Amino acid sequence: MTLKTKLFGETYQFRSIKELLAKANELKSGDQLAGIAAETASERMAAKFVLAELPLWALRENPVVPYEEDEITRVIQDAVNLPIYEEIKNWTVGQLREWILADTTDGSMIRRISRGLTSEMVAAVAKLMSNMDLMLGASKIRIVAHCNNTIGLPGTLASRNQPNHPTDSVEGIRAETYEGLSLGSGDSVIGINPVDDSLASVTRLLEMTWEVIERWEIPTQNCLLAHVTTQMDAVKRGAPAGLIFQSIAGTETANESFGVNVNMLDEAYDMAKKYCVTPGPNYMYFETGQGADLSADAHHGADQVTLEARKYGFAKRYEPFQVNTVVGFIGPEYLLDSVQITRAGLEDHFMGKLTGVSMGVDACYTNHALATQNDIENLAVLLSAAGCNYFMGVPLGDDPMLSYQCTSYNDAMSLRNLMGLRPLPEFECWMEKHGLIENGVLTAKAGDASFFLQR
């Protein structure tokens, strides 16, 4: 296959589809670090031009990591719906883009076609879109899931209550949890990143958070973001978990650096269905982020957008309740500044929804990135307009354990008010019952967590 074009009198030749995908990517510091980025804006545009004319079948037949070498490739390829693929395999990437964005194409049509796509196709079409295109395409797609409540319904926006603590203090985490709940954060999940990954610590925090949920009859779920094997051990011993979590990557070797593989997550999924205390049927929670594969030296020469899309193709195997791209967490080595972080957040959200997973975004940055809190708020507004399922909720937007900046407990209601959105319906009913919200607006009682201490 000839992968070349002439632009402004200069001929651009690309040696492989993997190289073409990398060169067509918007500028990312991670791709530059890997030595695979386009060297000039002209080369990038030439790559986009060639990619737009590439048929979808060529992307399926040329995954960025070969089928026989990588179990993530096999998961993605084996999940393709063949009759739907046969309908669209001769479309070009440009035609797929135009079809997604067409006024006559609705979300149910996109959901159907997505079953015939591979992750390389999903990444390719994202590379041809502007930021507004990514928002428009994502806004058409609703991915609804249920665990102890229902996420992803039109007109809703959820928030993960993230009460992290630098010493895993049970009482400190309980206080943070109460504060977040009183401000309408926690309908996605009460999810803790533990300092101590031990079985005893994970069990203790699962028991505390589930006790809060049961005592106050809160329609939400709990989760400890420890390694999946620790969670599996905990639930087998009777610890009450609502969701099972794991960070995942886009290649087999990158997942090995996380200490996981397909068989392990298959086992965790089966265990979740058997042991989780929530009704389901969606029990899994995954986190991702552009650059993770490169940071593990396991990117196989592929660009970080394509590898990110492969994570969603992997996650779809487990019908997750939610997937979260921690978009600015890995650092400026991979996403240099607010421009790159914003672009990555919109790409990830679109690619996740096009793949068919319930998608949230941790709109965040590390303190050594070229970004500010205003930049993160801008991204959250854009993602809310695009139909993002949920964001993080951290006290004051400053995580005391992970030492990064993200959205606060207050931001969820600000975004809901700004965009005409509501909490998840079951959770809103709970808030109304306790006088925290009325007609979609927080009451004077909201934010005063002392009412949790009065029973």
C-alpha positions in Angstrom: 0.0 0.0 0.0 1.4 3.4 -1.0 1.2 5.9 1.8 2.3 9.2 0.3 1.1 12.5 -0.9 2.4 15.7 -2.3 1.8 18.9 -0.4 3.0 22.4 -1.3 5.4 20.9 -3.8 6.9 18.4 -1.4 6.4 14.7 -1.4 5.7 13.0 2.0 6.1 9.2 2.2 5.1 7.2 5.3 6.7 3.7 5.8 3.8 2.1 7.6 0.3 2.7 9.0 1.7 2.8 12.5 4.0 5.7 11.4 1.1 7.4 9.6 -1.0 7.3 12.7 1.8 8.8 14.7 2.5 11.6 12.3 -1.2 12.5 11.9 -1.5 13.0 15.7 -1.9 16.5 17.1 1.3 17.7 18.7 2.0 15.8 22.0 5.2 16.0 24.0 5.0 12.2 24.6 5.2 11.5 20.9 8.1 13.9 20.6 9.8 12.1 23.5 9.3 8.8 21.7 10.7 10.2 18.4 7.6 9.4 16.4 5.9 12.8 16.1 5.6 14.8 12.9 8.6 17.1 12.5 6.6 20.0 11.0 3.0 21.2 10.7 3.2 20.4 7.0 4.2 16.8 7.6 1.3 16.5 10.1 -1.2 17.8 7.6 0.2 15.5 4.9 -0.3 12.6 7.2 -3.9 13.6 8.0 -4.5 13.9 4.2 -3.2 10.3 3.6 -5.1 9.0 6.7 -8.4 10.5 5.5 -8.1 8.4 2.3 -7.2 5.2 4.1 -9.9 2.4 4.0 -11.0 1.1 7.4 -10.0 -2.5 6.4 -6.4 -1.4 6.1 -6.4 -0.3 9.8 -7.9 -3.6 10.9 -5.3 -5.6 9.0 -2.5 -3.5 10.4 -2.9 -3.1 14.1 0.0 -1.1 15.8 1.0 -4.3 17.7 0.6 -7.6 15.7 -2.2 -10.0 16.6 0.2 -12.9 17.3 2.4 -10.8 19.6 -0.1 -9.0 21.8 -3.2 -10.2 23.8 -4.8 -6.7 23.8 -4.7 -6.8 20.0 -6.4 -10.2 20.1 -9.1 -8.9 22.5 -9.9 -6.0 20.3 -9.8 -7.9 17.0 -11.8 -10.9 18.3 -14.6 -8.6 19.6 -15.3 -7.0 16.1 -18.8 -7.7 14.9 -18.1 -9.2 11.5 -21.4 -8.4 9.7 -21.2 -4.8 10.7 -17.5 -4.6 9.8 -18.3 -6.0 6.3 -20.8 -3.1 5.8 -18.2 -0.4 6.6 -14.8 -1.9 5.8 -14.5 0.0 2.5 -15.3 3.3 4.0 -12.3 5.7 4.3 -11.4 7.2 7.6 -12.6 10.6 6.2 -16.0 9.1 5.3 -16.3 7.7 8.8 -15.6 11.2 10.2 -18.2 12.8 7.9 -20.8 10.2 8.7 -20.4 10.6 12.5 -20.7 14.4 12.3 -23.6 14.4 9.9 -26.8 15.9 11.2 -28.7 12.8 10.0 -26.5 10.4 12.1 -27.8 9.9 15.6 -26.3 8.1 18.7 -28.1 4.8 18.1 -26.6 4.6 14.6 -23.1 5.3 15.9 -23.5 2.8 18.7 -24.3 0.1 16.1 -21.5 0.9 13.8 -19.0 1.1 16.7 -19.4 -2.7 17.1 -17.6 -3.1 13.8 -14.7 -0.8 14.6 -11.2 -1.6 16.0 -9.4 0.8 18.3 -7.0 1.8 15.5 -10.1 3.0 13.5 -11.4 4.9 16.5 -8.0 6.6 17.0 -7.7 7.4 13.3 -11.0 9.2 13.0 -10.3 11.2 16.2 -7.0 12.4 14.6 -9.1 14.0 11.7 -11.3 16.0 14.1 -11.1 19.4 15.5 -11.8 19.9 19.2 -15.4 21.0 18.4 -15.8 17.9 16.1 -14.7 15.7 19.1 -17.3 17.4 21.3 -20.1 17.1 18.7 -19.4 13.5 17.9 -19.2 12.5 21.6 -22.4 14.5 22.5 -24.4 12.2 20.2 -23.4 9.0 22.1 -24.9 8.1 25.4 -23.4 5.1 27.3 -25.7 4.1 30.2 -24.6 1.7 32.9 -26.0 0.5 36.2 -24.4 -0.7 39.5 -26.2 0.6 42.5 -27.5 3.6 40.5 -27.6 4.6 36.8 -24.9 6.6 35.1 -24.9 8.2 31.7 -28.5 9.2 31.2 -29.2 12.3 29.1 -29.2 15.5 31.2 -27.1 14.0 34.1 -23.6 14.6 35.3 -22.0 12.5 38.1 -19.1 13.1 40.4 -16.7 10.7 42.0 -16.2 11.5 45.7 -12.4 11.1 46.1 -11.6 11.5 49.8 -7.9 10.6 49.6 -5.9 11.0 52.8 -2.0 11.1 53.2 -2.1 8.5 56.0 -5.4 6.6 55.1 -6.9 7.9 58.3 -10.4 6.3 58.5 -11.9 9.3 60.3 -10.2 11.8 58.0 -11.6 10.0 55.0 -15.0 9.7 56.6 -15.0 13.5 57.2 -14.0 14.2 53.5 -16.7 11.7 52.3 -19.4 13.5 54.3 -18.3 16.9 52.9 -18.4 15.7 49.4 -21.8 14.0 49.8 -23.3 17.2 51.3 -22.2 19.1 48.1 -23.6 16.5 45.7 -20.4 14.6 44.9 -20.4 10.9 45.2 -23.1 9.6 42.8 -20.5 8.1 40.5 -18.6 6.3 43.3 -17.0 6.9 46.7 -13.5 5.9 45.5 -10.3 6.1 47.5 -6.7 5.9 46.3 -5.1 4.2 49.3 -1.6 5.0 50.5 -1.4 1.5 52.0 -2.2 -1.3 49.4 -2.3 -4.0 52.1 -5.3 -6.3 52.5 -6.0 -5.0 56.0 -6.0 -1.4 54.9 -8.2 -2.0 51.8 -10.7 -4.1 53.9 -10.9 -1.4 56.6 -11.7 1.4 54.1 -14.2 -0.7 52.1 -16.0 -1.5 55.4 -16.1 2.1 56.5 -17.3 3.5 53.1 -20.0 0.8 52.8 -21.1 1.4 56.3 -21.7 5.1 55.4 -23.6 4.0 52.2 -25.8 1.5 54.2 -26.4 3.7 57.2 -27.5 6.7 55.1 -29.1 4.5 52.3 -27.1 6.3 49.7 -27.7 5.0 46.1 -24.1 4.9 45.1 -21.1 2.4 45.2 -17.7 2.2 46.9 -14.4 1.3 45.5 -10.7 1.1 46.7 -8.2 1.9 44.0 -5.7 -0.7 45.1 -4.2 -3.4 42.9 -6.9 -5.7 41.6 -5.4 -8.8 43.3 -5.7 -7.1 46.7 -9.3 -6.2 46.0 -10.0 -9.8 44.9 -8.5 -11.1 48.1 -10.6 -8.7 50.1 -14.0 -9.5 48.6 -13.3 -13.2 48.8 -12.9 -12.7 52.5 -16.1 -10.8 52.8 -15.1 -7.1 52.3 -18.0 -5.1 50.9 -17.0 -3.7 47.5 -19.4 -2.0 45.0 -16.9 -1.8 42.1 -13.6 -3.5 41.3 -10.9 -1.2 40.0 -7.7 -1.5 37.9 -5.5 0.8 35.9 -5.0 -0.6 32.4 -2.8 0.0 29.4 -2.9 -0.5 25.6 -0.4 -3.2 25.1 0.3 -6.6 26.7 3.8 -5.5 27.9 2.5 -2.2 29.4 -0.1 -4.1 31.3 2.6 -6.4 32.6 4.2 -3.3 34.2 0.9 -2.8 36.1 1.0 -6.5 37.1 -2.1 -7.5 35.2 -3.1 -9.5 32.1 -6.3 -10.5 30.4 -6.7 -13.8 32.4 -6.4 -11.9 35.7 -9.0 -9.3 34.7 -11.3 -12.0 33.4 -11.1 -13.7 36.8 -11.7 -10.3 38.6 -14.7 -9.7 36.5 -16.2 -13.1 37.3 -15.5 -12.5 41.0 -17.1 -9.1 40.9 -20.3 -10.6 39.5 -20.2 -13.1 42.3 -19.0 -11.1 45.3 -19.8 -7.4 44.8 -22.5 -6.1 47.2 -24.2 -4.0 44.5 -26.8 -5.3 42.1 -24.9 -4.5 38.9 -24.8 -5.7 36.1 -21.8 -3.3 35.6 -19.2 -3.9 38.2 -15.8 -2.7 36.8 -14.0 0.6 37.0 -10.9 1.3 34.9 -8.5 4.2 34.7 -6.3 5.1 31.8 -4.2 8.1 30.5 -2.2 9.0 27.4 1.5 8.3 27.9 1.2 5.3 30.3 2.5 2.9 27.7 5.5 5.1 26.8 6.4 5.6 30.5 6.6 1.8 30.8 8.8 1.6 27.7 6.0 -0.6 26.2 4.6 1.5 23.4 6.0 -0.5 20.5 6.6 2.6 18.5 2.9 3.6 18.5 1.6 7.0 19.3 -0.2 7.7 22.6 -3.6 8.5 21.1 -3.8 5.1 19.3 -2.6 3.3 22.5 -5.2 5.1 24.5 -8.0 4.0 22.1 -6.7 0.4 22.6 -7.3 0.8 26.4 -11.0 1.4 25.7 -11.2 -1.5 23.4 -9.7 -3.7 26.2 -12.0 -2.2 28.8 -15.1 -2.8 26.7 -14.6 -6.6 27.3 -15.7 -6.1 30.9 -18.8 -3.9 30.4 -17.5 -1.3 32.9 -19.7 0.9 35.0 -17.2 3.7 34.4 -13.8 4.4 32.7 -11.8 7.4 33.6 -8.9 9.0 31.7 -6.7 10.8 34.2 -5.8 13.1 31.5 -3.1 15.4 32.9 -1.8 13.2 35.7 1.2 11.6 34.1 2.9 14.9 33.5 4.3 17.4 31.0 6.7 14.7 29.5 3.6 13.3 27.8 1.2 16.3 27.7 3.2 19.5 28.0 0.6 22.2 28.6 -3.1 23.2 28.7 -3.4 23.0 25.0 -2.3 19.4 24.9 -4.2 18.4 28.0 -7.4 19.9 26.6 -6.9 18.2 23.3 -6.2 14.8 25.0 -9.2 15.1 27.3 -11.6 15.7 24.3 -9.9 12.9 22.3 -10.1 10.4 25.1 -13.7 11.2 25.9 -14.8 10.8 22.3 -12.8 7.7 21.7 -14.1 6.0 24.8 -17.7 6.7 23.9 -17.2 5.7 20.3 -15.8 2.4 21.6 -18.9 2.0 23.7 -17.7 2.5 27.3 -19.2 4.7 30.1 -16.6 7.5 30.0 -15.5 10.1 32.6 -12.5 12.4 32.7 -10.3 13.5 35.5 -9.7 17.0 34.3 -6.4 17.5 36.1 -2.7 18.6 35.9 0.5 18.2 37.9 2.2 21.2 39.4 5.1 21.1 36.9 2.8 21.2 33.9 2.2 24.4 32.0 -1.4 24.6 33.1 -3.6 26.4 35.7 -6.8 25.7 37.5 -8.6 27.9 35.0 -7.4 25.7 32.2 -8.9 22.6 34.0 -12.2 24.4 34.5 -12.3 25.3 30.8 -11.8 21.6 30.0 -14.5 20.5 32.4 -17.0 22.9 30.7 -16.1 21.6 27.2 -16.4 18.0 28.4 -19.8 18.7 30.1 -21.1 20.1 26.8 -19.8 17.0 25.1 -21.8 14.7 27.4 -19.1 13.5 29.8 -20.5 11.0 32.3 -18.6 12.2 35.4 -15.7 14.1 36.9 -13.6 13.8 40.1 -14.5 15.5 43.3 -11.6 16.4 45.6 -11.6 18.8 48.6 -10.6 22.2 47.2 -9.5 20.5 44.0 -6.1 19.7 45.6 -5.5 16.0 46.3 -3.5 15.7 49.6 -2.3 12.2 48.8 -1.6 12.1 45.0 -0.4 15.8 45.0 -2.1 16.9 41.8 -4.8 19.4 41.0 -8.3 18.5 39.7 -11.9 19.4 40.0 -13.4 20.0 43.5 -16.6 18.9 45.3 -18.1 22.2 44.4 -17.3 22.0 40.7 -19.9 19.2 40.0 -22.9 21.4 41.0 -21.4 24.5 39.3 -21.1 22.5 36.1 -24.6 21.1 36.5 -26.0 24.5 37.0 -24.1 26.0 34.1 -25.1 23.3 31.7 -28.6 22.5 32.9 -27.6 19.1 34.2 -28.7 17.1 37.3 -27.1 14.5 39.5 -27.8 10.8 38.8 -31.5 10.4 39.4 -31.4 8.0 42.3 -28.8 10.2 44.0 -30.8 13.4 43.5 -33.8 11.8 45.2 -31.5 11.0 48.1 -30.3 14.6 48.3 -33.8 15.9 48.1 -34.8 13.5 51.0 -32.1 15.1 53.2 -32.8 18.7 52.1 -29.5 19.2 50.3 -31.1 20.0 46.9 -34.4 21.4 45.6 -35.4 21.6 42.0 -31.8 20.9 40.9 -30.3 23.7 43.1 -28.3 23.2 46.3 -30.1 24.5 49.4 -28.6 26.4 52.3 -28.0 23.1 54.1 -25.7 21.8 51.4 -22.0 21.9 52.3 -22.7 21.6 56.0 -21.6 18.0 56.7 -22.4 18.2 60.3 -25.9 16.8 59.7 -24.2 13.4 59.2 -23.2 13.5 62.9 -26.6 14.2 64.2 -28.1 10.7 63.8 
